Protein backbone atom coordinates (compact mmCIF):
# COMPACT_ATOMS: atom_id res chain seq x y z
CA UNK A 1 0.00 0.00 0.00
CA UNK A 2 1.15 3.57 -0.65
CA UNK A 3 1.64 4.63 2.96
CA UNK A 4 4.57 6.15 4.84
CA UNK A 5 5.70 3.76 7.56
CA UNK A 6 6.75 6.62 9.86
CA UNK A 7 3.99 9.25 9.73
CA UNK A 8 1.23 7.21 8.05
CA UNK A 9 0.78 9.60 5.13
CA UNK A 10 -1.44 8.01 2.46
CA UNK A 11 -3.03 9.08 -0.85
CA UNK A 12 -5.44 12.01 -0.78
CA UNK A 13 -8.48 12.16 -3.05
CA UNK A 14 -10.11 14.92 -5.03
CA UNK A 15 -11.14 16.00 -8.52
CA UNK A 16 -9.34 16.98 -11.69
CA UNK A 17 -11.14 20.09 -12.85
CA UNK A 18 -11.03 21.02 -16.53
CA UNK A 19 -11.37 24.49 -18.01
CA UNK A 20 -15.04 23.64 -18.70
CA UNK A 21 -15.39 22.76 -14.99
CA UNK A 22 -15.82 19.03 -15.69
CA UNK A 23 -14.79 17.01 -12.65
CA UNK A 24 -13.22 13.55 -12.74
CA UNK A 25 -11.91 11.65 -9.74
CA UNK A 26 -8.17 11.57 -9.13
CA UNK A 27 -5.76 10.97 -6.29
CA UNK A 28 -2.45 12.43 -5.17
CA UNK A 29 0.16 9.90 -4.09
CA UNK A 30 2.74 10.66 -1.38
CA UNK A 31 6.36 10.85 -2.54
CA UNK A 32 7.60 7.58 -1.02
CA UNK A 33 11.21 6.43 -1.12
CA UNK A 34 12.53 3.05 -0.04
CA UNK A 35 15.44 3.62 2.34
CA UNK A 36 17.61 1.52 4.61
CA UNK A 37 16.95 2.94 8.04
CA UNK A 38 18.33 2.26 11.50
CA UNK A 39 15.64 1.01 13.83
CA UNK A 40 15.50 1.65 17.60
CA UNK A 41 17.30 -1.62 18.37
CA UNK A 42 20.16 -0.73 15.98
CA UNK A 43 19.08 -3.12 13.22
CA UNK A 44 18.87 -2.04 9.58
CA UNK A 45 15.56 -2.40 7.76
CA UNK A 46 14.19 -1.35 4.37
CA UNK A 47 11.14 0.85 4.84
CA UNK A 48 9.05 3.11 2.64
CA UNK A 49 9.00 6.67 3.95
CA UNK A 50 7.86 10.00 2.54
CA UNK A 51 10.42 12.63 1.62
CA UNK A 52 9.18 14.99 4.34
CA UNK A 53 10.11 12.41 7.01
CA UNK A 54 13.57 12.03 5.46
CA UNK A 55 14.13 15.81 5.26
CA UNK A 56 12.87 16.50 8.79
CA UNK A 57 15.14 13.85 10.34
CA UNK A 58 12.37 11.56 11.59
CA UNK A 59 14.21 8.70 9.83
CA UNK A 60 17.86 7.84 10.49
CA UNK A 61 19.22 6.65 7.15
CA UNK A 62 21.97 4.02 7.19
CA UNK A 63 25.14 5.23 5.49
RAHUWO-V617511 format. One record per residue. N is the residue number from 1. RES is the residue in one letter. PHI is phi in whole degrees, 0 to 359 (NA if undefined). OMEGA is omega in radians with two decimals (NA if undefined). D_FIRST is the distance of its C-alpha to the first C-alpha in Angstrom with 1 decimal. Layout:
BEGIN
n res phi omega d_first
N RES PHI OMEGA D_FIRST
N RES PHI OMEGA D_FIRST
END
This chain:
BEGIN
n res phi omega d_first
1 X NA -3.12 0.0
2 X 276 -3.10 3.8
3 X 216 3.08 5.7
4 X 289 -3.10 9.1
5 X 280 3.14 10.2
6 X 261 -3.05 13.7
7 X 259 3.10 14.0
8 X 83 -3.14 10.9
9 X 298 -3.11 10.9
10 X 226 -3.13 8.5
11 X 301 3.02 9.6
12 X 252 -3.02 13.2
13 X 243 3.11 15.1
14 X 186 -3.12 18.7
15 X 237 2.83 21.3
16 X 275 -3.10 22.6
17 X 244 -3.13 26.3
18 X 278 3.12 28.9
19 X 298 3.11 32.5
20 X 275 3.11 33.7
21 X 66 2.98 31.3
22 X 282 -3.10 29.3
23 X 244 3.02 25.9
24 X 234 -3.10 22.8
25 X 291 3.05 19.3
26 X 208 3.07 16.8
27 X 218 3.12 13.9
28 X 257 -3.13 13.7
29 X 266 3.06 10.7
30 X 289 3.14 11.1
31 X 278 -3.08 12.8
32 X 264 3.07 10.8
33 X 234 3.08 13.0
34 X 268 -3.09 12.9
35 X 232 2.98 16.0
36 X 271 -3.05 18.3
37 X 240 3.04 19.0
38 X 277 3.11 21.8
39 X 271 -3.09 20.9
40 X 298 -3.12 23.5
41 X 274 3.10 25.3
42 X 92 -3.13 25.7
43 X 281 3.08 23.4
44 X 264 -3.13 21.3
45 X 212 3.06 17.6
46 X 276 3.12 14.9
47 X 226 3.06 12.2
48 X 263 -3.14 9.9
49 X 228 3.11 11.9
50 X 282 -3.08 13.0
51 X 293 3.11 16.5
52 X 293 3.09 18.1
53 X 291 3.10 17.5
54 X 292 -3.09 18.9
55 X 292 -3.07 21.8
56 X 279 3.11 22.7
57 X 87 3.10 23.0
58 X 287 3.13 20.5
59 X 239 3.08 19.3
60 X 264 -3.13 22.1
61 X 287 3.08 21.6
62 X 278 -3.10 23.5
63 X 285 NA 26.3
END
